[in-house]
């Protein structure tokens, strides 16, 4: 596990990242990654069944913990959320890779939550999801080549758990623009992913509950 | 692709997405006439959105954590038993359903696997569950999704494996294909056939609703989840007794029958009702009385009270039924209206007797023959109901009377009253009730015999016993399980001898199998103990239940829920043994375990808290009883709801405690609340309603005594007269309840000084009670004692003393020399003798005995105890023992500070102290 990040350190990094320092951005994402990972694990342990763990709540908690509020000179809070979404994406994709490898190796370890001290939170992603997730991650990179804004919106919404309004604030654009880009971008992504994943697309990503 | 082109695509998608096919095409043709490739690209993207409008809509982390943490879900690939989960199909109130597969002879078989959400299954519950599974596996019908397997996950959650059915909910399927009414009726008949098949195999579905009936691509309807509702309630049964009442909270209230809402017995008629709701929706396109936006309490209320309107008057969706609105109305009016409403009747016994009877009546309608259903007549309902339950009234009366005088009723007793009520119903209804019970417990194991209405429950049980012994001779574990269930069955029929024999046999089998200290045997011990308790042999029951508790305690953490159950039962037995302090100890532990495991809102917590409150109450610790009863009431309100029978009884206990405490205003408020609720739920002529009203009037009388308040007396009198009139109307003039109520009227008249009326009313009361209950009955003797008081007040001292002597002699014989009732009678006689200057030695002896008996009497006798002290003081004073009298008066004065005395009593005490000081 990473060392506990110092509030002053991360605030400074955020400041540099907002000024366009790519190196600072990467370092802050790494720090946020560690923190989110740890937070999510703790929450999953502390809260029994029946509690939902939403990304937004997690990100807010990480924000309050990581950023020295008295010295938060950076533009606004949303920037942190954008970084958190990036961190989330890495967390989940890293996990999906591990999961995918494990599956190919024919071995699946199901670690009970209580004991999963160092298991990444994304141990919660299932096998079927993992494959789609990896395809999605790659497709997202391709999308960014001609539609960087759409790719960021997907990252903020799907990985960061932000709403259209919140994403619009991060990107300093209108909610309608976000909505428009969101629709077309995920249609494009779905087509890409369907082509690359064997069989039909995991229904789970379609976000529909089938009646029992 | 470049950014500019993408911008254009986004804009076109936004514009075209809301449009449907032709309009969309037209727009795109117009917009990209020069660039057909752009048009195709947009159409291709829109097709993706159309296919999955929710794609990526939910944040990934929210999704995965919901699934695992909130849903208690399992990742694909997880193995359960010999099944491997593929993906989540959906989730409902009870748990999740997965598509799963199992390898059979090299081929992969797709199944639906349902894992329950609740992790609270105790070992005892799991044992019952295994039995149910065997029963359900015997259902084989083309319209029933076959139960293939069941078991428990490593963490103890039950799961079921069913045939995987791909289809649409029946209502949706019919609408999508614009099925006409006749076609819908025919499809519905197939559903009836499936339900009938299950009923013949003694399985009740309990949760029939459109989402549980899927129609496959070839048009075959399939019923899912047969019998699972029952098993799921059992997994929650941490209750004080084996509880067959439905766990309403688990069910879909929109399709629940009234008896499921109130917790009454669930029978085949319950499924007939749900079929009625389904048929209503299939025909009229809406629910019989709900609009869909009601809160849960509103829904439950509507289920109990709302009269469904004829489907023809509310029909919608004519287009989906291949007709026009007027045509649909005409099509439904008449036969179909009548048939649907008959299935939907509130009283189970007045619905169609079976699913096949419903299907047959529909067939008569389709064939143009006259149908059997008849429209309901107004006023039939209440009259009929009360008459059918007439036998139950004494039981219920006894409960509430007991509440008012001696005890806090425990829920266990109320359960017995409910059973008595069921037993009191007509032979046919009884057969139905018992069959319903059997259906819950047994399946088709050997019951290939047609089970007509005439087959007696007894015979069915006997057959099952023979079957269990034969079929499981070489499998003693299963045999023991079967015998345990059958013992329970006999117990419910009141056939305690048979129940005891079977329970002992099961216990012996268990011990042979796994030794005396193994937890498996603790269930048979518990059962046998409970049967003995119910047979009124608490001293025989105690060691068995105690042993079960010890075994479970030693078995460790996993059996903690079972341990709590044993401790609860032990507490109930101790209460019956009048060992209230011991009861308190074990019930307090049971309550602590249950609160920690289940939280304060659980039904089991409510039950144990109720029993603990009774233990406090019997020890005279009324304050603690009230606090604990408050906990019980909240738990029950949260778990089974405010209108459930258990909650109603708990509230009435609380009111009784407050009454015993002398908190009349608060008790009065509770009774008024209870009365309003009862009247709404069960009508003003329901026996329980009348008993509550009677309790309210009694509280008012007590307030009148305490406050000397004439207005309160007047209300009490008018309430009692109302109650008496309704008892007379519904039960006939010679029913004991009429006598008991008239006796209470006589009491109010006495208090109001209308002595001639009082005597005449008392004569009538006594005549009714003597004729119906006999001379030696407690109710008769109370009325006789009241009459003695009236005679005394009228100046007929000799008559009063003579009558009271007889009462005391009878009480000594009937209730025992030191019973609190006897003591009350002795104390009254002592008062007469002292005032009349009669035999001073006899008076002293009577009062001394009474005072001694009343020292340990329940809280309801507080006033009697204090009055006995004053009388004894008076007697001691008369006998020249001034110092003893002083002590007694000091104690009595202390009692009065606690509000244990009425105005008249206080005057007597004051005059006595005056006399004592003068004498000195």
Interface residues (C-beta under 8 A of the other chain):
Chain A: X40 X44 X47 X49 X50 X51 X52 X53 X54 X55 X58 X88 X92 X103 X108 X110 X113 X121 X122 X124 X125 X126 X127 X128 X129 X133 X146 X147 X150 X154 X157 X158 X159 X160 X161 X162 X179 X180 X181 X183 X184 X186 X187 X188 X189 X190 X191 X194 X201 X202 X203 X204 X205 X206 X207 X208 X209 X210 X211 X212
Chain B: X1 X2 X3 X5 X6 X9 X10 X11 X13 X14 X17 X44 X45 X46 X48 X49 X51 X52 X54 X55 X56 X57 X58 X59 X60 X61 X62 X63 X64 X65 X66 X67 X68 X69 X70 X72 X75 X76 X77 X78 X86 X87 X88 X89 X90 X91 X92 X96 X97 X114 X117 X119 X169 X211
